[in-house]
Amino acid sequence: MLFLFQFYKNKKNGIIISTLASPYVSKQKCLTQKDITKMKLLVTIFALMLSLTASPLQAANNEANPFAEQKVVLQISDPNPFKQTLILNVASNIIKHYGQDKVDIEIVAFGPGLRLLLDGNSNQSRISGLSQSGVRFAACENTIKAYTKKLGYTPKLVPQATPVSAGVVRILELTKQGYTLIKP
């Protein structure tokens, strides 16, 4: 059934709500200030319930493998290409040892280490392969803003990179969730 609501202000009695249930039936009710307060409360409760249902969905997306036996966060904050390759090797070796289904890995890049996740990086094919194995890549938005200010344009990231507000904060969140921090 279709319901359309129209609101009219009435100086004497408050707000008049006109409900149109169909083209042939129409009802009007004058809303008092008490009714308006109740309506605001219901809308607030509904919005709160909606936001609470979104939180578990976001948490599920943040953790690729919630039943993993090992949870690892790898930090890359070094501009050295050797260290960038090393971090990818470590992720690959962890997957080989435990198996793809038994490990959850996230690589967090910030500061000069963000270069690992810039589009055109020589390790881009390895990043793609590790992503297909379930490894997630987080890029620090603070560093992206600093790069943008310095370069005069926003650097393009590899498609597998997910921006996070702050790399260090992301690492702290993951360690609170039981992830082991490794910084090769």
KEKE-3310 file (N, C-alpha, C; in steps of 0.2 Angstrom, whole numbers, plus 5000, padded with zeros to 4 digits):
npx = (5004:5003:5009:5008:5015:5011:5016:5009:5011:5002:4998:4990:4987:4998:5007:5000:4997:4995:4989:4990:4983:4978:4974:4960:4957:4960:4967:4968:4977:4981:4996:5003:5015:5020:5018:5026:5039:5039:5039:5052:5060:5057:5063:5076:5079:5077:5087:5099:5098:5099:5113:5119:5117:5125:5138:5143:5144:5154:5165:5166:5170:5182:5190:5197:5198:5190:5191:5204:5219:5231:5234:5241:5249:5258:5270:5275:5285:5296:5306:5314:5317:5321:5316:5303:5301:5305:5294:5284:5288:5289:5275:5271:5278:5273:5260:5263:5268:5257:5246:5233:5220:5221:5227:5227:5231:5237:5244:5251:5254:5263:5269:5286:5285:5273:5275:5276:5263:5260:5253:5260:5272:5286:5283:5270:5263:5265:5259:5246:5244:5246:5235:5225:5227:5221:5227:5227:5228:5233:5232:5239:5230:5234:5247:5245:5239:5249:5258:5251:5251:5264:5267:5258:5247:5236:5242:5241:5235:5238:5225:5222:5224:5217:5212:5215:5212:5223:5239:5246:5236:5228:5236:5237:5223:5222:5231:5225:5214:5220:5230:5247:5260:5272:5287:5298)
npy = (4994:5011:5025:5042:5057:5073:5088:5102:5118:5125:5138:5139:5125:5118:5106:5100:5084:5076:5061:5052:5038:5032:5037:5040:5040:5050:5056:5067:5074:5083:5087:5088:5097:5087:5076:5078:5078:5064:5058:5063:5056:5043:5043:5045:5034:5024:5027:5025:5011:5007:5011:5003:4990:4991:4991:4977:4973:4980:4977:4963:4965:4971:4961:4948:4934:4928:4916:4912:4904:4911:4928:4942:4957:4967:4979:4992:5005:5011:5018:5010:5000:4986:4983:4984:4973:4963:4963:4959:4946:4940:4940:4931:4919:4917:4913:4902:4893:4892:4890:4896:4897:4897:4908:4926:4941:4957:4971:4986:5001:5016:5033:5035:5021:5020:5020:5008:5005:5013:5016:5008:5003:4992:4980:4977:4966:4956:4961:4960:4946:4942:4948:4941:4929:4933:4942:4958:4976:4991:5008:5023:5037:5050:5050:5050:5062:5071:5067:5072:5086:5089:5084:5090:5084:5071:5055:5040:5025:5007:4996:4987:4992:4999:5014:5020:5029:5033:5025:5020:5020:5011:4999:4999:4996:4983:4976:4976:4968:4956:4953:4950:4960:4963:4969:4969)
npz = (5000:4996:5004:5006:5013:5018:5025:5034:5041:5055:5064:5075:5080:5078:5069:5054:5048:5033:5027:5013:5008:4996:4980:4982:4996:5010:5025:5038:5052:5066:5072:5088:5098:5107:5099:5089:5095:5099:5087:5082:5092:5088:5075:5078:5086:5076:5067:5075:5077:5064:5061:5070:5065:5054:5059:5062:5049:5043:5052:5048:5035:5037:5042:5034:5035:5048:5055:5056:5061:5063:5065:5057:5056:5045:5045:5034:5033:5027:5014:5007:4993:4994:5007:5005:4995:5004:5013:5006:5003:5016:5019:5009:5013:5025:5021:5014:5024:5034:5026:5015:5020:5034:5039:5042:5035:5035:5026:5031:5025:5028:5029:5021:5017:5010:4996:4992:4988:4978:4962:4948:4954:4955:4961:4959:4952:4961:4972:4968:4966:4980:4985:4979:4986:4998:5006:5013:5009:5017:5015:5022:5024:5029:5025:5011:5010:5013:5003:4992:4995:4994:4981:4973:4967:4969:4972:4963:4968:4970:4964:4974:4986:5001:5008:5024:5039:5047:5047:5058:5068:5062:5063:5077:5080:5074:5082:5094:5091:5091:5082:5077:5077:5064:5059:5047)
capx = (5000:5006:5007:5012:5013:5012:5016:5007:5011:4996:5000:4985:4987:5005:5008:4995:5000:4990:4991:4986:4984:4977:4971:4953:4957:4964:4966:4972:4978:4985:5001:5005:5022:5021:5018:5032:5044:5039:5042:5059:5063:5057:5067:5083:5080:5078:5094:5103:5097:5102:5120:5122:5117:5131:5145:5145:5146:5160:5169:5167:5174:5189:5194:5195:5197:5189:5193:5211:5223:5236:5233:5247:5249:5265:5271:5280:5286:5303:5306:5319:5314:5323:5312:5296:5301:5305:5288:5280:5291:5287:5268:5271:5281:5268:5254:5265:5269:5251:5240:5229:5214:5223:5231:5224:5237:5236:5250:5249:5259:5263:5276:5289:5283:5267:5278:5275:5256:5258:5252:5267:5277:5288:5280:5262:5260:5266:5253:5240:5244:5245:5228:5221:5228:5218:5231:5224:5233:5230:5236:5238:5227:5238:5253:5242:5238:5256:5261:5247:5253:5271:5268:5253:5242:5235:5245:5236:5237:5236:5218:5221:5225:5212:5214:5213:5213:5230:5242:5248:5230:5226:5240:5234:5217:5223:5234:5219:5210:5224:5235:5254:5264:5279:5290:5304)
capy = (5000:5017:5031:5049:5061:5080:5092:5109:5122:5128:5142:5138:5119:5114:5104:5095:5079:5073:5055:5050:5031:5030:5043:5041:5040:5055:5058:5073:5074:5089:5085:5093:5097:5081:5071:5079:5075:5057:5057:5064:5051:5037:5043:5044:5027:5020:5029:5022:5004:5006:5012:4997:4985:4992:4990:4971:4972:4984:4972:4957:4967:4972:4955:4944:4927:4928:4909:4911:4903:4916:4935:4945:4964:4968:4986:4995:5013:5012:5019:5006:4994:4980:4981:4983:4967:4959:4963:4954:4939:4938:4938:4925:4914:4915:4909:4895:4889:4890:4889:4902:4897:4897:4915:4932:4945:4964:4975:4993:5006:5023:5037:5033:5015:5020:5019:5001:5004:5017:5013:5008:5000:4986:4974:4977:4960:4952:4963:4957:4939:4941:4950:4935:4924:4935:4948:4965:4981:4997:5014:5029:5043:5055:5050:5052:5070:5074:5066:5076:5093:5089:5083:5095:5080:5065:5049:5035:5019:5001:4994:4982:4997:5002:5019:5020:5036:5033:5019:5018:5019:5004:4994:4998:4993:4976:4972:4975:4962:4950:4952:4950:4965:4961:4974:4966)
capz = (5000:4996:5009:5005:5019:5017:5032:5034:5047:5057:5069:5081:5083:5077:5062:5052:5043:5029:5024:5007:5007:4989:4977:4984:5003:5013:5032:5041:5059:5068:5077:5093:5100:5110:5094:5085:5100:5099:5080:5082:5095:5084:5070:5081:5087:5070:5064:5079:5075:5057:5062:5074:5060:5049:5062:5061:5042:5042:5055:5044:5029:5039:5043:5028:5038:5055:5058:5055:5067:5064:5062:5056:5052:5043:5044:5030:5033:5024:5007:5003:4989:4997:5012:5002:4993:5009:5017:5002:5004:5022:5018:5005:5017:5030:5018:5012:5030:5037:5022:5014:5025:5041:5041:5040:5034:5032:5026:5032:5023:5029:5028:5015:5015:5005:4989:4990:4986:4973:4955:4944:4958:4952:4964:4958:4951:4967:4976:4965:4968:4987:4986:4977:4992:5004:5009:5012:5009:5019:5014:5026:5021:5032:5021:5005:5010:5013:4996:4988:4996:4991:4973:4969:4964:4973:4969:4962:4972:4966:4965:4980:4992:5004:5012:5031:5041:5049:5047:5064:5071:5060:5067:5084:5080:5073:5088:5099:5089:5092:5077:5079:5073:5062:5055:5045)
cpx = (5004:5004:5011:5010:5015:5011:5014:5008:5005:4998:4996:4987:4994:5005:5003:4998:4994:4992:4986:4988:4983:4974:4964:4952:4962:4962:4970:4972:4982:4990:5003:5012:5024:5022:5024:5039:5045:5041:5049:5063:5063:5062:5075:5084:5081:5085:5099:5103:5100:5110:5123:5122:5123:5138:5147:5147:5152:5166:5171:5171:5181:5193:5192:5194:5196:5191:5200:5215:5229:5234:5239:5246:5256:5265:5276:5280:5293:5302:5311:5316:5315:5318:5305:5296:5301:5298:5283:5282:5289:5279:5267:5273:5276:5262:5257:5266:5262:5245:5236:5223:5215:5226:5227:5230:5235:5242:5248:5255:5258:5269:5279:5287:5277:5269:5276:5268:5255:5258:5259:5273:5279:5285:5272:5259:5260:5260:5247:5239:5243:5238:5223:5221:5225:5221:5228:5229:5230:5235:5234:5236:5231:5244:5251:5241:5244:5259:5257:5249:5260:5271:5263:5248:5241:5238:5240:5239:5235:5229:5217:5222:5219:5214:5211:5215:5220:5233:5244:5242:5227:5230:5238:5228:5217:5226:5229:5215:5214:5229:5242:5257:5271:5281:5297:5309)
cpy = (5006:5022:5037:5053:5069:5084:5099:5112:5125:5132:5141:5131:5115:5112:5099:5090:5076:5067:5053:5042:5028:5036:5044:5042:5045:5056:5063:5072:5080:5086:5090:5092:5090:5075:5072:5077:5068:5055:5057:5058:5044:5037:5042:5037:5022:5021:5025:5014:5003:5007:5006:4991:4985:4990:4983:4969:4975:4979:4966:4959:4968:4966:4949:4936:4927:4921:4907:4909:4908:4923:4939:4952:4965:4976:4988:5003:5015:5013:5014:5000:4987:4978:4980:4976:4962:4958:4958:4947:4936:4936:4931:4919:4912:4911:4902:4890:4887:4888:4895:4903:4898:4904:4921:4938:4952:4968:4982:4997:5013:5026:5035:5026:5015:5019:5012:5000:5009:5014:5013:5005:4994:4980:4974:4970:4955:4954:4960:4950:4938:4943:4944:4929:4927:4940:4954:4970:4988:5003:5020:5035:5050:5056:5052:5059:5073:5073:5071:5084:5094:5089:5088:5091:5074:5059:5044:5028:5013:4999:4990:4986:5000:5008:5018:5027:5037:5026:5016:5017:5012:4999:4993:4994:4985:4973:4971:4969:4956:4948:4953:4955:4963:4967:4972:4972)
cpz = (5000:5001:5007:5011:5017:5024:5030:5041:5049:5064:5076:5084:5082:5070:5060:5047:5039:5026:5018:5006:5000:4986:4979:4991:5006:5020:5034:5049:5061:5073:5082:5094:5103:5104:5090:5089:5099:5092:5079:5086:5091:5078:5072:5083:5081:5067:5068:5078:5068:5057:5066:5070:5055:5052:5061:5054:5041:5046:5051:5038:5031:5040:5038:5030:5045:5059:5058:5061:5068:5061:5062:5053:5051:5042:5039:5030:5031:5017:5003:4999:4991:5003:5010:4999:4998:5013:5013:5002:5011:5022:5014:5009:5022:5027:5016:5018:5033:5032:5021:5019:5032:5044:5038:5040:5031:5032:5026:5030:5025:5029:5021:5012:5010:4998:4987:4986:4981:4966:4951:4948:4955:4955:4963:4956:4957:4972:4974:4967:4975:4989:4985:4983:4998:5008:5008:5013:5012:5018:5018:5023:5023:5027:5014:5004:5010:5006:4991:4989:4993:4983:4969:4966:4969:4969:4968:4965:4968:4968:4972:4987:4995:5009:5019:5034:5043:5049:5053:5068:5069:5063:5074:5085:5079:5079:5093:5098:5089:5087:5080:5074:5071:5057:5053:5044)
residu = (MET:LEU:PHE:LEU:PHE:GLN:PHE:TYR:LYS:ASN:LYS:LYS:ASN:GLY:ILE:ILE:ILE:SER:THR:LEU:ALA:SER:PRO:TYR:VAL:SER:LYS:GLN:LYS:CYS:LEU:THR:GLN:LYS:ASP:ILE:THR:LYS:MET:LYS:LEU:LEU:VAL:THR:ILE:PHE:ALA:LEU:MET:LEU:SER:LEU:THR:ALA:SER:PRO:LEU:GLN:ALA:ALA:ASN:ASN:GLU:ALA:ASN:PRO:PHE:ALA:GLU:GLN:LYS:VAL:VAL:LEU:GLN:ILE:SER:ASP:PRO:ASN:PRO:PHE:LYS:GLN:THR:LEU:ILE:LEU:ASN:VAL:ALA:SER:ASN:ILE:ILE:LYS:HIS:TYR:GLY:GLN:ASP:LYS:VAL:ASP:ILE:GLU:ILE:VAL:ALA:PHE:GLY:PRO:GLY:LEU:ARG:LEU:LEU:LEU:ASP:GLY:ASN:SER:ASN:GLN:SER:ARG:ILE:SER:GLY:LEU:SER:GLN:SER:GLY:VAL:ARG:PHE:ALA:ALA:CYS:GLU:ASN:THR:ILE:LYS:ALA:TYR:THR:LYS:LYS:LEU:GLY:TYR:THR:PRO:LYS:LEU:VAL:PRO:GLN:ALA:THR:PRO:VAL:SER:ALA:GLY:VAL:VAL:ARG:ILE:LEU:GLU:LEU:THR:LYS:GLN:GLY:TYR:THR:LEU:ILE:LYS:PRO)
# end
